Amino acid sequence: MTRALFLDRDGVINVDYGHVYKKSEFDFVPGIFDFVKKYYQMGYIIIVVSNQAGVAKGLYTKDDLAIIDDYMKKQFLANGIEIKDSFYCIHHPDENCDCRKPKPGLFNLAKEKYDIKMDESIMIGDKMSDLEAAHLAGVKNLVFFKGKYPAMNAPFKYKVITSLKNS
């Protein structure tokens, strides 16, 4: 079994401008590469788990999402980090699917595919729904990256960070 560093995309990897799908709008959060590289060098696999309802809303296509995902992965590779995989929920929030965070579906898919030891894995998210989904999937190390969304009381423990630099 392996350990994973799970990352939400918008707001953790890139600045969340709302439905980001173009390279020109994909600005990496300061410190993301150095932050992730520490875990990558410790043997964690890097997994992106992200709600991307813009597809269901007709704001961009699956192909647009694949292009930006490929761009993101190439930028990480250029910084010496392999993103092992990306799991996206492309459903509309009203669809009540099992893969949309705060449900744990994306995490469960990753766990099955890569035989991940969830209780030794880490989730970094900027919304409480990110942490809730990870918690429901058995991830014990939860980190809230405080940006535009507030941290809240939750029935699980989590750490709050305000910067990826020196974290």
C-alpha positions, 0 to 999 in steps of 0.5 A: 500500500502507498500513501497519497497527498491528495490536492484539491485543484482550484484554490490549492494548486491554482488561484481560484478565479471561478471555473478556471479552464484556460492556460491564460487563467491558470495561475499557480498558487505561490509555493505549490511546487516546493510544498508538493515536492517535499511530500513527493520526495518522501514517497507520497503519490500525488493525486488531484481530486476536484469538482469541475461542475463547469462541464455540466454547466456548459461553461467548458468541455471535457476536452478543455478540462483534459487540456488544462489537466495536461498543462498542469501535470507538465508544469509539475513535471518541469518542477520535478514532480509527477502527478500520478492521477487526477480525479474530477467530478464533472457533474452538476451539483444538483445531480447528487452523484457519489463523486462530487465532494463532500461525498467520498467517491473520488477518493474511493476511486483513487484508493481502489486504483492505487491501493492507497493507505488512506489513514496515512494519506493527506488531503489539502483543500480550501473548502470544508467539503474537500476535507469532509470528503477525505474524512469520509474516505478515511483520510486522517491528515486533513489540512485546510488551506485558508484562502477565500473560503472560511474554516468552520467547525467540523466533526473531525480534526484538521489543521489550518494553514494560510500559506504553502510557503514554509508549510 
